[in-house]
Amino acid sequence: MIGHVVMFKFHKRSSSEDREHALFLLRRMPEVVPSIKEWQIGQQYVYSEKRWDIVEIATFDNEEELDLFQSSSMHKELTTHMKKISDWHAVDFTY
């Protein structure tokens, strides 16, 4: 199994519309990318400068399924959008 975790921090200048569109894309991802086994999106509910705004937690059966996800047009669209409005850190791990 492959775990994939990404934490996003919105830029202060990002608009509420851009943030909502990011959440829309993230929540829609499993409908569009069949290689995703499990998918969770969490939004920070206590504001703090030090905390991240969104977390994406995904599970894939293997590295090939993760590669399919990362090469999908939906992932490319999301990455393009998120580059404009956020910073992020990601980790991929086996378990």
C-alpha positions, -999 to 999 in steps of 0.1 A, spaced: 0 0 0 11 36 -7 0 65 15 0 100 0 -4 130 23 -3 167 12 -8 197 35 -17 230 18 -13 265 32 -32 292 12 -14 324 4 -29 354 22 -37 370 -11 -58 340 -24 -94 348 -28 -123 329 -12 -134 319 -47 -100 304 -55 -100 285 -22 -135 271 -28 -125 260 -63 -95 242 -48 -118 224 -24 -142 215 -52 -113 200 -73 -100 181 -43 -134 167 -33 -141 157 -69 -108 138 -75 -120 103 -66 -149 106 -90 -125 113 -118 -94 92 -110 -102 55 -105 -67 46 -92 -75 62 -58 -84 35 -33 -92 59 -3 -95 97 -3 -100 121 26 -99 159 25 -98 178 58 -101 215 63 -85 232 94 -113 244 117 -92 264 141 -74 293 124 -37 297 132 -8 312 112 12 281 120 -14 255 110 -20 243 75 -54 250 58 -61 217 40 -49 181 43 -53 155 15 -49 119 26 -49 92 -1 -43 55 -4 -32 36 -35 -27 -1 -40 8 3 -54 32 27 -70 17 23 -104 -17 35 -91 -1 65 -75 17 73 -108 -16 71 -127 -31 96 -102 -2 120 -105 -2 119 -143 -40 124 -146 -54 155 -162 -74 162 -130 -42 162 -109 -25 185 -134 -54 209 -132 -53 208 -94 -16 214 -93 -18 243 -117 -45 259 -96 -28 252 -62 6 267 -74 -12 300 -78 -29 301 -44 -9 280 -20 23 263 -7 23 227 2 43 198 16 38 162 6 50 127 16 45 94 -1 52 63 20 47 25 19 30 5 47 
